[in-house]
Structures are given as C-alpha cells and as structure tokens.
Amino acid sequence: MEYVTLNNGVKMPMEGFGVFQVPDPEICKKAVLDALHTGYRLIDTAAAYGNEEAVAQAIKESGIDRSEIFLTTKLWVSDMSYEGAKKGIERCLRKLDTDYIDLLLIHQPMGDIFGAWRAMEEAYKAGKVRAIGVSNFYPERLADFCLTVNTQPEVDQVELHPFFQQNKALETMKKYHVQPEAWGPFAEGKFGIFTNPVLEEIAKAHGKTVGQVILRWNIQRGVVVIPKSVHTARIEENFEIWDFELTDEEMQKISTLDTGRSEIVDHSDPAFTELLHAMKISD
Ligand SMILES: NC(=O)c1ccc[n+]([C@@H]2O[C@H](COP(=O)([O-])OP(=O)(O)OC[C@H]3O[C@@H](n4cnc5c(N)ncnc54)[C@H](OP(=O)(O)O)[C@@H]3O)[C@@H](O)[C@H]2O)c1
C-alpha cells in the first residue's frame, strides 16, 4: 500500500474501499470487514449511502485500531448551509460512532456550499475532522471554490475511469494542490469495461486482471482509487495491485479509451440537480 500526504500533512492511503449502493447493513458490514481483513485502510461512505452505521459496526468488529483506518464520509445537498452542515457533521459522527472523521467531503457542488464549508472549517479546527474536501467539483467550479474559500480543499473526488479520464480536472487539481480521488474507477462495471480488448491485452501481458490494470493506471496518474465490491474474491483481487507497473506505452494505450464525457451522470442537466435537491437526509 502506498500513501499520499495531503497539504495539511495528513497521510491518505492511495487505495480504499467504497460502499455506494450497498444499503443492506449486513452485506455492507461483511464487505467492509472483508476489505479491512484484506488490508484496505480507507473506507469511503457518505451520509447519502445510508450505511454509515454498518461501516461503524464493521470497524468495531474488525478489532483494528481506529487510528489505522482512514474514514471518509460526505455531507449531502440537504445539509448544504452553515447550520445544516453543523448538524450534518454531528449526525455523521454519531452514525459512524467515532470522535473524528478523517476526510469530510461536500458530496455535490449544490446548495449553500460556502456556508457549509465554514462549518466544516470549524469542525476541522475543533479536531472533529482531519481533512476537508469536495466531490464532483468540475474544473471551473473547483477553481472558483479554491479562489474563494479560506481553507483549501484537500481532495476532490470525481468520476474517473478509462472511459472518462478527466485530464482537465486533473490539471486544475494539480494547479490548486488538490489531491484527486476517483469514484467509479470501474465505471460502475458498465460499458463492457471488464472485457475491453485494449485493457484485456495489457492485463494478459502482466498476468493480471482488467480490474487490476484499471486501478494501477489511476494510481500511476497519482489518483486515489476506491473500488467497490460485495464479493470477497473481487475485494481481494482489487487489492493486489502493488506488485506490478504499467509501462509508458501501456499508459498511452489506455489514454486512447477516453470518450471525454460521463455516461453515468450529467451534472449539467438541471433535472439531475433537482433530483439531488429533492433527496433529504434524516436523523
Ligand atoms: N462522490 C460521489 O458522487 C460518488 C459517486 C459514486 C461512487 N462513489 C464512491 O466510489 C466508490 C466506487 O464507485 P462505484 O461503487 O460507483 O463503482 P465501481 O467501483 O467503479 O464499480 C463497482 C462495480 O464493479 C463490480 N466489480 C468490482 N470489482 C470487480 C472485479 N474485480 N471484477 C468484476 N467486477 C467488479 C462491482 O460488482 P460487485 O459489487 O457485485 O462485485 C460493482 O458492480 C463507491 O462505492 C463510493 O464509495 C462516490
């Protein structure tokens, strides 16, 4: 496992485990336990996933010291105001059954993000959060945010996989010293990603799987990855990425797979914004 040091000195694992779309508490708990036993030390959840309690239970049951685990959660759109975020942070701490969150993200660039950020800065100063960041902030939004706020975001978590490589986003993050983190590193398993011929050929050359090649590609671009699976064998497979390296030529071949756009979500569609605003997080 490799780590990256964020601007504020906090060390973040380069690979973690995501739990989006795992609403069943027992399935979520088992998957997180599997991940922790495999060696993952970063768990990525969100208030909106409805599984913070299950994540907390898995961490407790694992017997692994809390200080060894890097726990990420995200505040939802309905908490995007100063008062809303203050309440949201306390709710996350309670559901996660912890005194502190390692990385707290604004989940979506919607609502009163600047008010919420002030509450997040206060939580950071109070030691309730070790790092604060954003998610789904595309280049122009990230630049504006960084130029406006007092405390710079440490991380921007965006959709990022071989079919949507986000070079402009990465350039912008580099400029503002924001660590990139990839959600949907496997494009959520869609669009035939696991049977793509270019990726299959590279995987064969290394005696690795397509999934391992995809994760390795992002790691070699300096991007933190948080693959999700509820299957033990895949959870293990996705962690075995530290014993090989892609060549420059292979990295170049993968760069040809970029379609330049997301087929998963469209942040420019007002209907998507309305949908997310309509979703409320309850206690
Ligand atoms: N910030 C955001 O807005 C945002 C949005 C989406 C996701 N995320 C975060 O990013 C994490 C990862 O993204 P994601 O869950 O959307 O999708 P993903 O990790 O790209 O893909 C998960 C899919 O790939 C399958 N899979 C996993 N490993 C595999 C393997 N080795 N071989 C074949 N299939 C495999 C999984 O199936 P099985 O589970 O059946 O194995 C699942 O269907 C999330 O869990 C969440 O923590 C954040």
The ligand as an SDF file (V2000), in Angstrom:
LIG
                    3D

 48 52  0  0  0  0  0  0  0  0999 V2000
  -18.7060   11.1390   -4.7290 N   0  0  0  0  0  0  0  0  0  0  0  0
  -19.6160   10.5830   -5.4870 C   0  0  0  0  0  0  0  0  0  0  0  0
  -20.5370   11.2550   -6.0040 O   0  0  0  0  0  0  0  0  0  0  0  0
  -19.5560    9.1210   -5.7360 C   0  0  0  0  0  0  0  0  0  0  0  0
  -20.3500    8.5420   -6.7370 C   0  0  0  0  0  0  0  0  0  0  0  0
  -20.2490    7.1760   -6.9510 C   0  0  0  0  0  0  0  0  0  0  0  0
  -19.3680    6.4260   -6.1860 C   0  0  0  0  0  0  0  0  0  0  0  0
  -18.6160    6.9990   -5.1980 N   0  0  0  0  0  0  0  0  0  0  0  0
  -17.6710    6.2130   -4.3670 C   0  0  0  0  0  0  0  0  0  0  0  0
  -16.7930    5.4820   -5.2370 O   0  0  0  0  0  0  0  0  0  0  0  0
  -16.8940    4.0950   -4.9230 C   0  0  0  0  0  0  0  0  0  0  0  0
  -16.6570    3.2440   -6.1520 C   0  0  0  0  0  0  0  0  0  0  0  0
  -17.5580    3.5810   -7.1850 O   0  0  0  0  0  0  0  0  0  0  0  0
  -18.8100    2.6700   -7.5640 P   0  0  0  0  0  0  0  0  0  0  0  0
  -19.1740    1.8310   -6.4190 O   0  0  0  0  0  0  0  0  0  0  0  0
  -19.8470    3.5900   -8.0710 O   0  0  0  0  0  0  0  0  0  0  0  0
  -18.3480    1.8030   -8.7880 O   0  0  0  0  0  0  0  0  0  0  0  0
  -17.0190    0.9840   -9.2080 P   0  0  0  0  0  0  0  0  0  0  0  0
  -16.1480    0.7380   -8.0400 O   0  0  0  0  0  0  0  0  0  0  0  0
  -16.4780    1.6540  -10.4140 O   0  0  0  0  0  0  0  0  0  0  0  0
  -17.6410   -0.3860   -9.7230 O   0  0  0  0  0  0  0  0  0  0  0  0
  -18.3420   -1.2540   -8.8770 C   0  0  0  0  0  0  0  0  0  0  0  0
  -18.9380   -2.3590   -9.7480 C   0  0  0  0  0  0  0  0  0  0  0  0
  -17.8860   -3.1700  -10.2940 O   0  0  0  0  0  0  0  0  0  0  0  0
  -18.0630   -4.5250   -9.8580 C   0  0  0  0  0  0  0  0  0  0  0  0
  -16.7130   -5.0540   -9.5720 N   0  0  0  0  0  0  0  0  0  0  0  0
  -15.8900   -4.6610   -8.5750 C   0  0  0  0  0  0  0  0  0  0  0  0
  -14.7130   -5.2930   -8.6610 N   0  0  0  0  0  0  0  0  0  0  0  0
  -14.8030   -6.1280   -9.7330 C   0  0  0  0  0  0  0  0  0  0  0  0
  -13.9000   -7.0490  -10.3200 C   0  0  0  0  0  0  0  0  0  0  0  0
  -12.6680   -7.2190   -9.8380 N   0  0  0  0  0  0  0  0  0  0  0  0
  -14.3350   -7.7390  -11.4160 N   0  0  0  0  0  0  0  0  0  0  0  0
  -15.5640   -7.5530  -11.9130 C   0  0  0  0  0  0  0  0  0  0  0  0
  -16.4650   -6.6880  -11.3970 N   0  0  0  0  0  0  0  0  0  0  0  0
  -16.0860   -5.9820  -10.3110 C   0  0  0  0  0  0  0  0  0  0  0  0
  -18.9530   -4.4570   -8.6480 C   0  0  0  0  0  0  0  0  0  0  0  0
  -19.7410   -5.6230   -8.5330 O   0  0  0  0  0  0  0  0  0  0  0  0
  -19.8850   -6.4660   -7.1610 P   0  0  0  0  0  0  0  0  0  0  0  0
  -20.1030   -5.4950   -6.0350 O   0  0  0  0  0  0  0  0  0  0  0  0
  -21.1080   -7.3090   -7.4460 O   0  0  0  0  0  0  0  0  0  0  0  0
  -18.6330   -7.2600   -7.0330 O   0  0  0  0  0  0  0  0  0  0  0  0
  -19.8510   -3.2530   -8.9830 C   0  0  0  0  0  0  0  0  0  0  0  0
  -20.8870   -3.6460   -9.8610 O   0  0  0  0  0  0  0  0  0  0  0  0
  -18.3150    3.9870   -4.3550 C   0  0  0  0  0  0  0  0  0  0  0  0
  -18.5540    2.7730   -3.7010 O   0  0  0  0  0  0  0  0  0  0  0  0
  -18.3720    5.2070   -3.4800 C   0  0  0  0  0  0  0  0  0  0  0  0
  -17.6870    4.9930   -2.2740 O   0  0  0  0  0  0  0  0  0  0  0  0
  -18.7070    8.3440   -4.9690 C   0  0  0  0  0  0  0  0  0  0  0  0
  1  2  1  0
  2  3  2  0
  2  4  1  0
  4  5  1  0
  4 48  2  0
  5  6  2  0
  6  7  1  0
  7  8  2  0
  8  9  1  0
  8 48  1  0
  9 10  1  0
  9 46  1  0
 10 11  1  0
 11 12  1  0
 11 44  1  0
 12 13  1  0
 13 14  1  0
 14 15  2  0
 14 16  1  0
 14 17  1  0
 17 18  1  0
 18 19  2  0
 18 20  1  0
 18 21  1  0
 21 22  1  0
 22 23  1  0
 23 24  1  0
 23 42  1  0
 24 25  1  0
 25 26  1  0
 25 36  1  0
 26 27  1  0
 26 35  1  0
 27 28  2  0
 28 29  1  0
 29 30  1  0
 29 35  2  0
 30 31  1  0
 30 32  2  0
 32 33  1  0
 33 34  2  0
 34 35  1  0
 36 37  1  0
 36 42  1  0
 37 38  1  0
 38 39  2  0
 38 40  1  0
 38 41  1  0
 42 43  1  0
 44 45  1  0
 44 46  1  0
 46 47  1  0
M  CHG  2   8   1  16  -1
M  END
$$$$
